[in-house]
Amino acid sequence: MPPKRVTLADVARRAGLSTSAASMILNGRPDTRLSADAHARVNEAAAELGYRPNVAARGLRTDKTLTIGFISDVVATTRFASGLIRGALDAAQRAGHVILVLETGGDPARESEAIGAVLDRQVDGIIFAVMRARELFVPEIPSTTRVVMLNATNKKHPVSVLPDELTGGRSAVELLADAGHREGIALIGHNEEAERGLFRSTTVAQRITGIRAEMATRGMRFAAEESCWEWEPHHGYDVTHSLLERRSDIRALLCMNDRLAFGAYQALADHGLSVPHDVSVVSFDNDELASYLRPGLTTVGLPHEAMGRASVEILLSPRRPSDSRLIPMPVIKRSSVRSPAE
C-alpha cells in the first residue's frame, strides 16, 4: 500500500494548534495574529512530516490551479526557438506556477487534443507558441480561458508577444550606416511572398519594412537585392556566389537571417574576399553558431527568452491587455563590420 498522504490536520496536531491556525500560517496570511512560536511550531511540524499542500484541493477553493498550458509546434524540441520555453519556465517558477508542455508538430488533430488535455486539467491559461512567427489557426476555446499568443498572432486572441522587428530592421541598417557604408550594400534573402503574399509572415514583413524605412530615412539604396524562398546556409551561399559573379562593387551584405550569412561567408571566401576587410556582413536572429564564425557575426538578435517571460507575466497579470507586446531586439556587435574606408 502507498504511504498515507500527510494532511494539514496532521501538521496542526503535531504543532498543537487548530487546523485553521496551521492553514493560515502555511498560506502566509499576514494578519494571523499568531505568535512567532506558533509559526515556528507549524513550519517545523510541516518539515518533519514532509507535508505538501494539496494543490488540487486549493484549486477548488481559489479557482486557480497554478498551472499554465504551453502548446507549441516544435518549440520544445528545436534548438533555435527553445529560448521561448526557457523564458516561460523561468517566469512561471518565479510566480509559483508549473507549465504543462504539449507539442503538436503543427498537426491540427494533435492541436485539438492538446487543447482538450490542458482544459481538462483546468489550467489558469494557455500560451500558444510557434518556432517561426506567423498567423496561427487555433481551434475553438472557451471565452473564459485566458490565451496569449507567443511569437504568433490570431484574430480571435489578440494578446500576443512578438519581437520588435520594425525597430530591429532599422538597427541592422544603422550598424552599416554608422560604420560608413552608404553604397555597395546588397540585401540577401529578399522574399516577396513572405513579405506581402498569401503566406505573409508578420515578423518578416515588419523586419523588411524597418530595413527599407531606415534606408529611405538615410537616403540610401541597395545596390542589389537577392531573392530566395528559404533561408538556409546553402541558399545564402548560392545567391551570394551568383551576386559576386555579376558584381565587383559589393562592400556590405545585409542578410535576412544568420543562416543565410553562414553561407554568404563561405561564398565570400571562395571569391577570395574576407570579412570584414573586403565586405561587411550584418544579419538577424543571433543563432548560437553566429559567435563561432571567424570573424564573429554582428547580428540583431531574437529575444526569445524575454518573449517567453513576458508571455507568462501577461497571462498571469490581473490586468487583461488586449493587444500585442513588442520585445526589443538586442544588437550583438561582433567583428563582421568595419568602415569601407579602412
Phi, psi and omega in degrees: 000139178292152180296148180292136179293134177289129182255169176298324179296324177297317179296315181298318180297316180296323182277348180075032180231171176286160179298321180294322179295316179297322180296315180299319181293314183290335178271002175071028179297125183284345186250033185288332184059021177267151186290161176299326178296320179295317177301315181296318182296319181293314181295322177294317180297318180298318180293316182296321183274350183070038183290135173231132182297149178276099185296322181297316179295319178298323179298323178296324181283320188259351185063026175225134181258357182058032180230138179242135174273130179238105183250124183224169174279292179222020184301318186290335186246005177254141179294324190296315187250011184297341176300332177302313182283328176299316179295319179296317179297320180297312181293322180295318179299317180294333180268004179076024179247161171245156180245129174264110186262127175230134182243135189250346185065015181080007181279120182303322180295318179290330176297315179297319178296320180295318179297316177300320182295317181285325177293323177300331180267009173052049179297157180283350178172169182233134172252126174256124183233146175227153182290312181252117187305134180191170170290127188244130173282132180234126176301167184301134180228140177306140183295342180281349181274126178284136184227136173233131176269126183248117184062029183205166175228158177203133185295324180283336182236086190284350181280115184219159176237122185224156173288147179280078186290330180299310178292324178299319177298319177297320182299321181297318178293321179302320180302316180286316182295318181295335177277354177106003180279124175229335180232164177070028179261130178246139175266123181250117178111014175307132184217097184301320183294316180291332183276324187222348190276195183300323182260035183305134175261126181303316185286319178298318179299318179291322179299310182290328176297317178296319179299309184292324179296318181289323176299316181294318180302322182268003180068032182251156175224149177287139174287332180201152174230113183260121186264142170206146185285320180246159186241064177249164184306319183291333175290319177299319179296311185298311185288326178290318177301313180297319179299314183290336174293329185263331189233138177247004185256010183283125181242351178203146175242131171250103185266139184287344168203169185296325184293325172297320181296324178303314179292324179297321177306314183293320178297319178299316179297319180295338178264011178074022180252143181247151176259129000259008187300321179260318183221127173277152180224131174230144179213197184228155168113321189060051170305142185300340178281347184299327181284344182269349174294155175235113000286160179302145187273124173283130189209159175257113193279155169274123186275060189301315182295318178297323178294317179298317178298316181298323182298320179289316180300319179292316182300321185268356183294140176298330175286157178240087179297158185232017181212195185272150168247127180261129182259127182303143178264120183286144175268122180251105182272122175241233189235020186263007181232134173210166180292138178293344181276346183284000000 
